[in-house]
Amino acid sequence: MNFQTLPLKNDYRPRSLNSPEKFFRSVLPLTDLYRRASGYFTSSVFTLFNEEIIEFAKNGGTIELVCSPSLTKVDIEAIEEGYSAV
């Protein structure tokens, strides 16, 4: 399957038939770059599609985020750990 044949929706909302988890589970295996702009973000979102994000990373995937600078201590530690692992 590729992006052209993927049945993507225009809108994905929590607790609906078109949940964000459904989107990520469909798209992450098909890409190596994920870009997101968000007013609020925590890394806990990745637990919703844990297996897919691990495969994405193993395949050399890159995530680029533009978001609020208000991060939790856990998020900052995870970012620092990720940079030191490279």
C-alpha positions as CSV (number, residue, x, y, z in Angstrom):
1,M,0.0,0.0,0.0
2,N,1.2,3.6,-0.6
3,F,-0.1,7.1,0.1
4,Q,-2.1,7.2,-3.2
5,T,-4.1,4.1,-2.3
6,L,-4.4,4.8,1.5
7,P,-8.0,5.8,2.4
8,L,-7.1,8.9,4.3
9,K,-9.8,11.1,5.9
10,N,-9.9,14.9,6.1
11,D,-10.3,15.0,9.8
12,Y,-9.0,12.9,12.7
13,R,-10.4,13.4,16.2
14,P,-9.9,11.6,19.5
15,R,-12.7,9.2,20.5
16,S,-14.2,9.1,17.0
17,L,-14.2,6.6,14.2
18,N,-11.4,8.6,12.6
19,S,-9.0,8.6,15.6
20,P,-5.5,10.0,15.4
21,E,-4.1,6.6,16.3
22,K,-5.8,5.1,13.2
23,F,-4.0,7.8,11.1
24,F,-0.6,7.2,12.6
25,R,-0.9,3.4,12.4
26,S,-1.7,3.7,8.7
27,V,0.8,6.3,7.7
28,L,4.0,5.8,9.8
29,P,4.9,2.4,8.1
30,L,4.8,4.2,4.7
31,T,7.1,7.2,5.4
32,D,10.4,8.2,6.8
33,L,9.6,11.8,7.8
34,Y,6.9,13.1,10.1
35,R,6.5,16.9,10.5
36,R,4.0,18.5,13.0
37,A,3.1,21.9,14.2
38,S,1.2,21.9,17.4
39,G,0.4,24.4,20.2
40,Y,0.7,21.7,22.8
41,F,2.7,18.5,22.6
42,T,3.9,15.7,25.0
43,S,5.7,12.6,24.1
44,S,3.1,10.5,25.8
45,V,1.2,10.6,22.4
46,F,3.7,8.0,21.1
47,T,2.4,5.4,23.5
48,L,-0.8,5.3,21.5
49,F,1.0,3.8,18.5
50,N,4.1,2.4,20.2
51,E,4.9,-0.5,17.8
52,E,4.5,1.8,14.7
53,I,6.8,4.5,16.1
54,I,9.5,1.9,17.0
55,E,9.4,0.5,13.4
56,F,9.4,4.1,12.1
57,A,12.6,4.8,14.1
58,K,14.2,1.5,13.1
59,N,13.6,2.4,9.5
60,G,15.5,5.6,9.9
61,G,12.4,7.8,10.4
62,T,12.8,11.4,11.4
63,I,10.3,13.5,13.4
64,E,10.4,17.3,13.2
65,L,8.2,19.2,15.7
66,V,7.3,22.9,16.0
67,C,5.5,23.2,19.3
68,S,5.1,25.1,22.6
69,P,8.4,25.4,24.5
70,S,6.5,24.2,27.6
71,L,7.9,20.6,27.9
72,T,7.8,18.3,30.9
73,K,10.9,17.1,32.6
74,V,10.3,13.7,31.2
75,D,10.0,15.1,27.6
76,I,13.3,17.0,28.1
77,E,15.1,14.0,29.4
78,A,13.8,11.9,26.5
79,I,15.0,14.5,23.9
80,E,18.4,14.6,25.6
81,E,18.6,10.8,25.7
82,G,17.7,10.7,22.0
83,Y,20.4,13.2,21.0
84,S,23.1,11.3,23.0
85,A,22.1,8.0,21.4
86,V,23.0,9.3,17.9
